[in-house]
Amino acid sequence: MTDAVILFVDDEAGFVDAMCRRLSRRNMFVHKAFEGEGALNLLAEHNGIDVVVLDMKMPGRDGMSVLEDIRQGYPQVEVIMLTGHGTVESAIEGMHKGAYDYLLKPCDIEVLVDRIHQAAAHKREREAQATKNRVDHIAGSIV
């Protein structure tokens, strides 16, 4: 059983491959995409993704634009922004737009793994609460 299902999105193919191998060794199942549209297509195809690790600077659509689409279309999925070109302003903007966390490259793999575990746990807690709320609503309407 995997600890989390991840979508890793970055335009640097070598970096993506290396990070996916490292995360896979830590009991995570990792999908990969090299640009924003590919990431959104994978989210549409795989409804079990827990966390998206998303680069900010990519050709075509940037990470902030992709983050907005993820929040709108897949609100249950947590997003960790990971960038080598971050600013305080972009971190604040990302968090305001719904990112779970914002990390700078190079990032220690153990820090990233810890944040992924936290984000996946947060997602599971929100899903459990939503289920409880639905059950309570149904039970209340039956009485």
Secondary structure as GFF3:
##gff-version 3
##sequence-region A 1 143
A	DSSP	beta_strand	4	9	.	.	.	ID=ss1
A	DSSP	alpha_helix	13	24	.	.	.	ID=ss2
A	DSSP	beta_strand	28	33	.	.	.	ID=ss3
A	DSSP	alpha_helix	36	45	.	.	.	ID=ss4
A	DSSP	beta_strand	51	54	.	.	.	ID=ss5
A	DSSP	alpha_helix	63	73	.	.	.	ID=ss6
A	DSSP	beta_strand	78	83	.	.	.	ID=ss7
A	DSSP	alpha_helix	88	96	.	.	.	ID=ss8
A	DSSP	beta_strand	101	104	.	.	.	ID=ss9
A	DSSP	alpha_helix	109	142	.	.	.	ID=ss10
###
